C-alpha cells in the first residue's frame, strides 16, 4: 500500500466518488479490497483511500461480472485483460460488451456525431469529466452546478448536447429543462433522473430530448450519452411523410354518422384536421419569423410526429366503424 504525494498529476478519487464512478457500493469496495485484493488503492497521510482511474475501471468491470452471476473471489484473481475477455464472451462473442473504444467507433460512423457537452448538476459533472477523459470524442464545453450558473455567453456549437441531472422528473422539471435548452439553443438534451413519472417522460419532445436513470458509473454515463446523441441525430434524419388524408377526407369522416357505440372516428378526424393545420402554420412561421425559425421547426416536427400517430389511429377506428377510407379519395389506406 503506497502513500500519495500532494500535487500528484494523475487524478485520484476518494471512496465515495470511486463508488459512484464504478457502481460498487462503498462497503463492497472495502470488502473486495481487504478480502480479495481486487484493487490496492493508495492512501492519504491520514489513511483515506484514493483510487486511480485504472482502479475504478477494474472495479466497474468486476461489478459487471458479479452482476452476471460470477463470484467475486473468482473475479478478483483475473487480470484486466482476462476481465475484458470474459466480459466479451459473456456478451456473446460477436456482440462484445460496449467499451469506450466501441463508443468511439459508433461516434466515428457519423461525421456530425461528436457531441460538445454542457453538463449541469451537482454529482453529474464528476462522472461526465471521467467520460470525457476516457472518450475524447465527448468534449466538455462547460460544467455547472445549477441552471442559473450557465451563462448566455457559453460557446454553444451546432453539435452541442445539454446533459442535465434532476432528482425528480416531473412537469416542473420538464419545463425547467426545456427552458434551459431553449435559452442556450442546444441541438439536443439528455436528462438524467433519480425518479420519474411516466407522464413526465412521455411529455418530453422525442425529437430533441432523451431521458435515462442517473448513471451509477462513468461507464453507464458514457453509454447513455453516446446512445442519446446517436438517437437524436437519427431523429433529425427522419423526414416526416406527407399527410395521408386530405382535408376533404377528414371533413367527410368528421361529419359522418357513427355506426359504433362511440364517435372515435369523428373525434380523431377532427383532431387530425387541427394537427395538420398547425403543422402547416408552423412551416409558414419558419420563413415568416426567421428569429424563431428553430422553435418553429421543432413545433412542425412535433406536429408531424403527432399526425402520423393519429393517421394510424384513424385507419384502425375507421375499419372498426366500417368506413372505407379508400372510397372517399383515391388511395390505399388499409395499413
KEPA-630886 format. One line per 4 residues: number of its first residue (from 1); for each residue x, y, z of N, C-alpha, C. Coordinates in pm, whole numbers, plus 50000, padded with zeros to 5 digits. Layout:
NUM) X Y Z X Y Z X Y Z ~ ...;
# end
This chain:
1) 50086 49881 50000 50000 50000 50000 50089 50124 50000 ~ 50071 50212 49902 50156 50330 49890 50081 50454 49937 ~ 50160 50557 49967 50104 50685 50009 50112 50782 49891 ~ 50009 50864 49876 50005 50959 49767 50073 51088 49809;
5) 50144 51148 49716 50210 51275 49741 50123 51389 49693 ~ 50125 51501 49764 50048 51617 49723 50096 51664 49585 ~ 50003 51707 49502 50038 51758 49371 50058 51651 49267 ~ 50029 51525 49300 50043 51417 49203 49952 51442 49084;
9) 50006 51421 48962 49934 51461 48841 49813 51374 48814 ~ 49823 51243 48834 49714 51153 48800 49596 51175 48894 ~ 49475 51185 48839 49358 51206 48926 49336 51087 49019 ~ 49295 51117 49140 49264 51014 49239 49128 51042 49299;
13) 49054 50936 49330 48918 50951 49380 48905 50891 49519 ~ 48840 50965 49608 48809 50910 49739 48701 50804 49724 ~ 48677 50731 49830 48594 50612 49820 48452 50643 49773 ~ 48396 50758 49815 48260 50792 49773 48250 50813 49623;
17) 48348 50886 49566 48345 50910 49423 48380 50784 49345 ~ 48473 50704 49396 48506 50578 49329 48383 50487 49323 ~ 48304 50490 49431 48181 50412 49434 48084 50460 49328 ~ 48068 50592 49317 47976 50647 49218 48021 50616 49075;
21) 48150 50630 49050 48202 50608 48915 48197 50462 48873 ~ 48221 50372 48967 48228 50229 48933 48094 50158 48950 ~ 48005 50214 49032 47879 50147 49059 47888 50043 49169 ~ 48000 50040 49241 48019 49945 49351 47997 50018 49483;
25) 47905 49973 49570 47882 50039 49699 48010 50045 49783 ~ 48026 50149 49866 48148 50163 49946 48182 50041 50032 ~ 48080 49978 50094 48111 49864 50179 48165 49747 50096 ~ 48118 49736 49969 48172 49633 49881 48315 49665 49838;
29) 48341 49794 49817 48478 49833 49781 48576 49789 49890 ~ 48542 49817 50014 48631 49781 50125 48647 49629 50136 ~ 48536 49559 50119 48540 49413 50130 48620 49352 50016 ~ 48597 49399 49894 48667 49343 49778 48816 49373 49784;
33) 48853 49485 49844 48995 49518 49860 49059 49435 49971 ~ 48996 49434 50089 49057 49370 50206 49057 49218 50195 ~ 48945 49162 50149 48932 49017 50149 48986 48952 50022 ~ 48971 49020 49908 49007 48955 49781 49120 49025 49706;
37) 49161 49143 49752 49271 49211 49686 49241 49254 49544 ~ 49114 49287 49518 49076 49324 49381 49153 49446 49333 ~ 49167 49547 49418 49247 49666 49387 49329 49701 49511 ~ 49429 49786 49491 49514 49829 49602 49527 49981 49596;
41) 49425 50052 49642 49430 50199 49631 49541 50258 49717 ~ 49589 50374 49674 49684 50447 49756 49612 50505 49877 ~ 49689 50559 49968 49633 50616 50090 49683 50759 50110 ~ 49597 50840 50168 49638 50974 50208 49720 50962 50336;
45) 49792 51069 50374 49864 51064 50501 49775 51028 50619 ~ 49646 51061 50607 49553 51027 50715 49494 50888 50704 ~ 49530 50813 50600 49484 50675 50585 49363 50658 50495 ~ 49311 50768 50435 49196 50756 50346 49233 50693 50213;
49) 49143 50617 50158 49167 50551 50031 49161 50651 49915 ~ 49250 50633 49816 49249 50714 49694 49263 50619 49575 ~ 49158 50613 49494 49153 50519 49382 49195 50588 49253 ~ 49273 50518 49173 49316 50569 49043 49208 50541 48940;
53) 49212 50606 48822 49117 50573 48715 49122 50425 48677 ~ 49243 50367 48683 49256 50225 48649 49185 50139 48755 ~ 49197 50179 48881 49125 50107 48987 48974 50112 48962 ~ 48925 50232 48928 48781 50249 48906 48735 50164 48788;
57) 48814 50159 48682 48777 50079 48565 48774 49930 48601 ~ 48871 49885 48680 48874 49744 48720 48754 49711 48809 ~ 48720 49801 48899 48603 49781 48984 48475 49774 48901 ~ 48466 49859 48800 48348 49860 48715 48334 49728 48639;
61) 48446 49679 48587 48443 49550 48515 48402 49438 48611 ~ 48460 49439 48731 48428 49336 48828 48279 49340 48864 ~ 48225 49460 48880 48082 49471 48912 47997 49408 48803 ~ 48031 49433 48677 47953 49377 48567 47955 49224 48570;
65) 48071 49166 48601 48080 49020 48605 48005 48963 48726 ~ 48013 49030 48839 47937 48985 48957 47788 48996 48930 ~ 47747 49105 48864 47605 49121 48828 47560 49010 48734 ~ 47655 48957 48656 47622 48850 48561 47620 48713 48628;
69) 47656 48707 48759 47645 48581 48832 47775 48520 48878 ~ 47889 48583 48846 48017 48528 48888 48046 48560 49034 ~ 48129 48478 49097 48169 48501 49235 48286 48597 49238 ~ 48283 48692 49331 48388 48793 49337 48525 48731 49365;
73) 48528 48618 49437 48656 48554 49466 48723 48506 49338 ~ 48643 48464 49240 48698 48424 49110 48737 48545 49027 ~ 48652 48645 49030 48677 48765 48950 48805 48834 48995 ~ 48829 48841 49124 48944 48914 49176 49077 48855 49132;
77) 49080 48726 49097 49204 48662 49055 49240 48691 48910 ~ 49147 48751 48834 49169 48773 48692 49245 48902 48666 ~ 49326 48901 48560 49394 49023 48517 49296 49112 48444 ~ 49336 49236 48418 49248 49328 48345 49215 49274 48207;
81) 49315 49214 48141 49292 49157 48008 49191 49042 48017 ~ 49205 48958 48118 49112 48846 48135 48971 48895 48167 ~ 48961 49004 48244 48829 49061 48273 48761 49104 48144 ~ 48836 49173 48058 48780 49218 47931 48737 49100 47844;
85) 48823 48999 47836 48790 48882 47753 48665 48812 47805 ~ 48653 48802 47936 48537 48735 47993 48410 48815 47971 ~ 48419 48946 47983 48303 49030 47955 48258 49014 47812 ~ 48353 49008 47720 48320 48990 47579 48252 48855 47554;
89) 48306 48751 47618 48248 48619 47596 48108 48611 47655 ~ 48086 48673 47771 47953 48672 47831 47852 48748 47745 ~ 47902 48846 47671 47812 48925 47586 47777 48852 47459 ~ 47843 48740 47430 47803 48660 47315 47897 48664 47197;
93) 48024 48676 47220 48120 48666 47112 48112 48779 47014 ~ 48017 48769 46916 48007 48869 46812 47952 49000 46860 ~ 47896 49003 46981 47841 49128 47034 47906 49158 47169 ~ 48035 49199 47166 48107 49221 47290 48046 49333 47373;
97) 48076 49327 47503 48030 49433 47591 48082 49568 47544 ~ 47998 49672 47537 48044 49802 47490 48158 49855 47577 ~ 48256 49915 47513 48367 49978 47582 48382 50118 47529 ~ 48475 50193 47588 48499 50328 47539 48539 50326 47393;
101) 48620 50225 47354 48661 50218 47214 48542 50191 47122 ~ 48449 50105 47167 48330 50078 47085 48248 50204 47067 ~ 48229 50281 47175 48153 50405 47164 48222 50502 47071 ~ 48355 50504 47075 48431 50591 46986 48405 50553 46841;
105) 48402 50422 46813 48374 50377 46677 48232 50412 46636 ~ 48137 50399 46730 47998 50434 46698 47987 50580 46661 ~ 48055 50666 46735 48052 50809 46703 48119 50836 46570 ~ 48226 50763 46541 48300 50789 46418 48222 50755 46293;
109) 48114 50675 46306 48036 50639 46188 47963 50758 46129 ~ 47950 50867 46202 47885 50986 46150 47977 51105 46172 ~ 48002 51182 46066 48093 51295 46078 48039 51400 46174 ~ 47907 51404 46192 47847 51505 46281 47828 51453 46423;
113) 47860 51324 46443 47823 51262 46570 47933 51270 46676 ~ 47980 51389 46704 48074 51410 46812 48022 51524 46897 ~ 47956 51493 47007 47887 51598 47083 47980 51688 47163 ~ 47946 51815 47165 48007 51912 47256 47909 51925 47373;
117) 47952 51887 47491 47859 51867 47602 47865 51980 47704 ~ 47746 52028 47742 47732 52119 47857 47668 52037 47968 ~ 47734 52031 48083 47689 51948 48194 47635 52037 48306 ~ 47517 52002 48357 47456 52078 48466 47411 51980 48574;
121) 47460 51999 48696 47418 51914 48806 47518 51917 48920 ~ 47481 51856 49031 47568 51851 49148 47668 51736 49140 ~ 47620 51617 49111 47706 51499 49107 47751 51465 48965 ~ 47669 51497 48868 47696 51458 48729 47828 51511 48674;
125) 47871 51633 48706 47996 51683 48648 48117 51592 48670 ~ 48126 51531 48787 48241 51444 48814 48237 51322 48723 ~ 48120 51262 48710 48106 51145 48624 48135 51181 48479 ~ 48081 51294 48433 48098 51333 48293 48242 51376 48264;
129) 48312 51429 48362 48453 51462 48342 48533 51335 48317 ~ 48497 51227 48385 48563 51099 48363 48527 51044 48224 ~ 48402 51062 48182 48361 51019 48048 48445 51090 47942 ~ 48461 51222 47957 48538 51298 47860 48686 51257 47861;
133) 48733 51214 47977 48873 51172 47986 48899 51044 47908 ~ 48805 50948 47919 48827 50819 47853 48778 50818 47709 ~ 48692 50912 47672 48641 50917 47534 48659 51059 47481 ~ 48769 51085 47410 48798 51222 47364 48696 51278 47267;
137) 48609 51193 47212 48507 51244 47121 48391 51310 47195 ~ 48383 51289 47325 48284 51359 47406 48356 51479 47467 ~ 48329 51596 47414 48402 51717 47454 48318 51801 47549 ~ 48378 51845 47658 48307 51926 47756 48324 52075 47723;
141) 48211 52142 47699 48212 52287 47678 48207 52362 47809 ~ 48143 52303 47909 48130 52369 48038 48063 52277 48137 ~ 48094 52297 48264 48039 52218 48373 47984 52314 48478 ~ 47857 52298 48513 47792 52392 48604 47707 52316 48706;
145) 47695 52374 48825 47618 52310 48931 47468 52335 48916 ~ 47429 52456 48867 47288 52493 48860 47256 52557 48725 ~ 47130 52555 48687 47087 52615 48561 47132 52760 48551 ~ 47111 52835 48660 47140 52978 48656 47289 53008 48647;
149) 47373 52905 48671 47517 52926 48659 47564 52924 48514 ~ 47480 52872 48425 47519 52861 48284 47501 52997 48217 ~ 47608 53061 48172 47594 53195 48113 47539 53188 47970 ~ 47471 53293 47930 47422 53300 47791 47538 53303 47693;
153) 47655 53343 47741 47771 53356 47653 47846 53225 47631 ~ 47799 53114 47690 47868 52987 47671 47875 52955 47521 ~ 47988 52903 47479 48016 52885 47335 47945 52762 47280 ~ 47816 52773 47259 47737 52663 47204 47771 52644 47057;
157) 47790 52518 47016 47817 52486 46877 47694 52419 46817 ~ 47701 52388 46688 47586 52322 46623 47574 52176 46667 ~ 47672 52126 46740 47669 51988 46788 47668 51981 46940 ~ 47601 52076 47003 47601 52081 47149 47488 51997 47208;
161) 47523 51914 47304 47428 51833 47378 47426 51881 47523 ~ 47309 51916 47572 47292 51953 47712 47268 51826 47792 ~ 47352 51799 47891 47336 51683 47979 47309 51737 48119 ~ 47190 51710 48170 47145 51774 48293 47087 51669 48388;
165) 47110 51688 48517 47056 51594 48615 46941 51657 48692 ~ 46848 51574 48735 46738 51620 48820 46702 51506 48913 ~ 46671 51540 49039 46635 51434 49134 46502 51371 49097 ~ 46406 51455 49059 46276 51404 49016 46237 51461 48882;
169) 46193 51376 48791 46150 51422 48659 45997 51431 48660 ~ 45946 51553 48674 45803 51579 48677 45776 51701 48590 ~ 45655 51748 48589 45617 51856 48497 45704 51980 48514 ~ 45731 52018 48640 45813 52137 48664 45956 52116 48616;
173) 46008 51994 48634 46144 51965 48589 46152 51967 48437 ~ 46049 51914 48371 46045 51916 48225 46048 52060 48174 ~ 45968 52146 48238 45965 52287 48198 46100 52353 48220 ~ 46166 52318 48331 46298 52374 48361 46400 52332 48257;
177) 46399 52204 48221 46493 52152 48121 46470 52219 47985 ~ 46344 52227 47946 46313 52286 47817 46351 52434 47813 ~ 46331 52505 47925 46365 52647 47930 46515 52668 47913 ~ 46595 52584 47979 46740 52597 47967 46787 52561 47827;
181) 46730 52453 47771 46768 52412 47635 46735 52521 47534 ~ 46619 52584 47550 46579 52691 47458 46669 52813 47474 ~ 46701 52846 47598 46787 52963 47623 46924 52945 47560 ~ 46978 52825 47569 47113 52801 47518 47114 52771 47368;
185) 46999 52723 47315 46994 52689 47174 47072 52564 47139 ~ 47067 52463 47228 47142 52340 47204 47073 52252 47100 ~ 47148 52159 47047 47094 52069 46944 47007 51960 47006 ~ 47042 51917 47126 46964 51812 47191 46992 51812 47341;
189) 46913 51733 47414 46924 51730 47559 46912 51586 47609 ~ 46994 51553 47709 46983 51426 47779 46960 51457 47926 ~ 46850 51405 47981 46815 51428 48120 46842 51300 48199 ~ 46928 51311 48301 46949 51201 48393 46865 51227 48518;
193) 46785 51130 48560 46695 51149 48673 46712 51038 48776 ~ 46676 51072 48901 46673 50972 49007 46537 50902 49012 ~ 46431 50983 48999 46295 50930 49000 46217 51001 48890 ~ 46119 50933 48833 46040 50995 48726 45902 50931 48722;
197) 45804 51010 48676 45674 50951 48648 45656 50938 48498 ~ 45577 50843 48460 45562 50809 48319 45511 50926 48237 ~ 45423 51005 48296 45368 51118 48223 45473 51221 48187 ~ 45566 51245 48278 45671 51344 48252 45764 51296 48141;
201) 45797 51168 48142 45884 51115 48036 45816 51125 47900 ~ 45687 51091 47895 45615 51097 47767 45596 51240 47720 ~ 45605 51338 47813 45588 51478 47774 45712 51536 47709 ~ 45825 51467 47719 45948 51516 47658 45940 51508 47506;
205) 45998 51605 47440 45998 51609 47294 46089 51497 47242 ~ 46034 51395 47176 46116 51282 47132 46219 51319 47026 ~ 46198 51431 46959 46293 51472 46857 46412 51549 46910 ~ 46407 51591 47037 46514 51675 47090 46562 51636 47228;
209) 46489 51548 47298 46523 51516 47437 46522 51365 47459 ~ 46621 51319 47533 46623 51181 47579 46634 51181 47731 ~ 46585 51076 47797 46590 51067 47942 46642 50929 47981 ~ 46718 50924 48091 46773 50798 48138 46792 50806 48289;
213) 46787 50692 48359 46814 50693 48503 46955 50743 48531 ~ 46974 50806 48646 47105 50858 48684 47208 50746 48677 ~ 47319 50767 48605 47417 50659 48589 47489 50626 48719 ~ 47518 50498 48738 47589 50453 48856 47740 50466 48839;
217) 47784 50476 48714 47928 50481 48688 47954 50563 48563 ~ 48082 50595 48541 48121 50666 48420 48093 50579 48297 ~ 48109 50448 48312 48078 50356 48203 47932 50370 48161 ~ 47841 50370 48259 47698 50383 48229 47668 50519 48165;
221) 47731 50624 48219 47706 50758 48165 47753 50769 48021 ~ 47869 50714 47993 47922 50719 47856 47829 50647 47759 ~ 47784 50530 47799 47691 50453 47715 47564 50533 47687 ~ 47508 50594 47789 47382 50667 47772 47401 50793 47689;
225) 47512 50863 47709 47538 50986 47632 47553 50954 47484 ~ 47633 50854 47454 47655 50818 47313 47525 50770 47249 ~ 47450 50685 47321 47324 50634 47266 47225 50748 47242 ~ 47213 50838 47338 47119 50950 47324 47159 51039 47207;
229) 47288 51065 47194 47335 51153 47086 47305 51092 46949 ~ 47335 50965 46933 47311 50900 46804 47162 50889 46773 ~ 47080 50866 46877 46934 50862 46856 46881 50998 46814 ~ 46934 51104 46874 46889 51238 46836 46929 51272 46694;
233) 47048 51231 46653 47090 51255 46515 47003 51176 46418 ~ 46971 51053 46456 46886 50971 46369 46747 51032 46357 ~ 46695 51087 46467 46563 51150 46464 46563 51270 46370 ~ 46674 51344 46367 46682 51459 46278 46681 51416 46132;
237) 46738 51297 46106 46747 51250 45967 46614 51197 45915 ~ 46522 51167 46007 46393 51116 45962 46305 51229 45909 ~ 46267 51218 45785 46184 51320 45721 46038 51278 45733 ~ 45957 51365 45786 45815 51332 45802 45749 51313 45667;
241) 45664 51212 45658 45593 51187 45533 45484 51291 45513 ~ 45439 51301 45389 45329 51394 45360 45201 51340 45424 ~ 45104 51426 45452 44978 51381 45511 44913 51271 45427 ~ 44860 51170 45494 44795 51059 45424 44654 51095 45378;
245) 44590 51188 45448 44450 51219 45419 44434 51368 45387 ~ 44355 51396 45286 44328 51535 45250 44227 51594 45348 ~ 44216 51725 45344 44116 51793 45427 43975 51744 45393 ~ 43951 51714 45266 43818 51668 45224 43782 51535 45288;
249) 43878 51441 45291 43853 51311 45353 43828 51327 45502 ~ 43911 51406 45567 43895 51425 45711 43763 51492 45744 ~ 43724 51590 45665 43597 51659 45689 43479 51563 45670 ~ 43491 51474 45571 43384 51376 45546 43369 51281 45665;
253) 43482 51231 45716 43478 51140 45830 43425 51213 45954 ~ 43469 51336 45973 43428 51411 46091 43277 51435 46093 ~ 43214 51442 45978 43070 51470 45970 42986 51344 45958 ~ 43052 51228 45944 42978 51104 45923 42905 51061 46051;
257) 42796 50989 46035 42722 50934 46150 42785 50802 46191 ~ 42831 50790 46315 42900 50667 46356 42806 50547 46362 ~ 42861 50430 46331 42784 50306 46343 42825 50228 46467 ~ 42938 50265 46529 42978 50200 46653 42928 50286 46770;
261) 42947 50235 46889 42886 50300 47005 42955 50429 47047 ~ 43066 50462 46985 43133 50587 47018 43160 50665 46889 ~ 43205 50786 46905 43231 50872 46788 43381 50891 46768 ~ 43460 50788 46798 43606 50800 46788 43654 50838 46647;
265) 43599 50778 46538 43646 50820 46405 43626 50970 46382 ~ 43512 51020 46425 43484 51162 46405 43579 51249 46490 ~ 43602 51207 46615 43693 51283 46701 43835 51284 46646 ~ 43883 51169 46602 44021 51160 46551 44036 51240 46422;
269) 43935 51233 46336 43940 51311 46213 43946 51461 46244 ~ 43869 51504 46343 43871 51645 46383 44007 51686 46439 ~ 44066 51596 46522 44199 51624 46577 44302 51633 46465 ~ 44293 51542 46368 44388 51543 46256 44379 51672 46175;
273) 44260 51722 46158 44244 51848 46084 44317 51961 46156 ~ 44305 51965 46288 44372 52070 46365 44524 52050 46364 ~ 44568 51926 46378 44712 51898 46380 44776 51933 46246 ~ 44709 51892 46136 44763 51924 46004 44768 52075 45981;
277) 44668 52145 46029 44666 52290 46014 44780 52354 46093 ~ 44805 52302 46214 44914 52356 46295 45050 52324 46234 ~ 45062 52205 46176 45186 52167 46109 45217 52264 45995 ~ 45114 52295 45915 45131 52388 45804 45162 52529 45855;
281) 45094 52568 45960 45117 52700 46019 45261 52714 46068 ~ 45312 52611 46135 45449 52614 46184 45548 52621 46069 ~ 45519 52551 45962 45605 52555 45843 45613 52697 45787 ~ 45499 52764 45782 45496 52901 45730 45570 52997 45823;
285) 45564 52972 45954 45631 53059 46051 45783 53051 46041 ~ 45834 52939 45990 45979 52923 45978 46038 53033 45891 ~ 45971 53063 45780 46021 53167 45690 45968 53306 45728 ~ 45848 53310 45787 45789 53439 45822 45855 53502 45944;
289) 45911 53416 46034 45972 53467 46157 46112 53405 46173 ~ 46209 53456 46097 46344 53397 46097 46408 53388 46235 ~ 46379 53485 46323 46441 53483 46456 46397 53363 46539 ~ 46278 53311 46510 46225 53196 46584 46219 53071 46496;
293) 46302 53066 46392 46295 52955 46297 46319 52820 46364 ~ 46418 52814 46454 46450 52687 46519 46332 52638 46602 ~ 46265 52729 46673 46149 52692 46753 46038 52638 46666 ~ 46011 52705 46554 45900 52661 46469 45934 52534 46391;
297) 46061 52511 46364 46100 52382 46305 46069 52269 46403 ~ 46098 52294 46529 46070 52193 46632 45920 52169 46644 ~ 45842 52278 46644 45696 52263 46654 45640 52190 46532 ~ 45694 52220 46415 45648 52150 46294 45676 52001 46304;
301) 45797 51966 46350 45833 51825 46360 45748 51752 46464 ~ 45718 51820 46575 45631 51760 46677 45493 51735 46618 ~ 45440 51833 46545 45308 51818 46484 45307 51705 46382 ~ 45416 51695 46304 45424 51588 46203 45426 51451 46269;
305) 45499 51440 46381 45502 51313 46454 45365 51277 46508 ~ 45297 51375 46566 45162 51351 46618 45067 51313 46505 ~ 45084 51377 46391 44995 51348 46277 45006 51203 46234 ~ 45128 51153 46221 45145 51015 46176 45083 50916 46274;
309) 45090 50947 46404 45029 50859 46505 44878 50858 46490 ~ 44818 50977 46477 44673 50986 46464 44624 50931 46330 ~ 44707 50938 46227 44668 50879 46098 44652 50727 46111 ~ 44745 50665 46182 44733 50520 46205 44610 50489 46290;
313) 44583 50575 46388 44465 50554 46472 44337 50567 46390 ~ 44335 50661 46296 44215 50679 46215 44188 50557 46128 ~ 44294 50498 46074 44278 50376 45995 44212 50267 46080 ~ 44259 50252 46204 44205 50146 46292 44058 50170 46327;
317) 44025 50292 46366 43887 50317 46408 43792 50321 46288 ~ 43843 50364 46173 43758 50364 46053 43723 50221 46013 ~ 43821 50133 46026 43795 49992 45993 43690 49935 46089 ~ 43703 49969 46218 43606 49920 46316 43466 49976 46290;
321) 43458 50098 46233 43329 50163 46208 43275 50130 46070 ~ 43350 50048 45994 43304 50012 45861 43320 50123 45758 ~ 43407 50220 45784 43430 50329 45689 43541 50289 45594 ~ 43514 50288 45467 43614 50256 45366 43679 50386 45321;
325) 43794 50417 45381 43861 50544 45352 43904 50554 45205 ~ 43932 50440 45142 43980 50445 45004 43872 50493 44908 ~ 43744 50481 44947 43637 50527 44857 43613 50677 44871 ~ 43665 50736 44981 43645 50880 45000 43739 50960 44912;
329) 43855 50903 44888 43951 50967 44799 44046 50859 44752 ~ 44096 50869 44633 44183 50767 44579 44299 50735 44670 ~ 44335 50608 44681 44448 50569 44765 44415 50447 44846 ~ 44521 50381 44895 44505 50261 44975 44538 50294 45119;
333) 44436 50295 45208 44454 50330 45347 44437 50207 45437 ~ 44464 50091 45384 44438 49968 45459 44543 49939 45564 ~ 44658 50004 45558 44766 49970 45652 44796 50085 45744;
# end
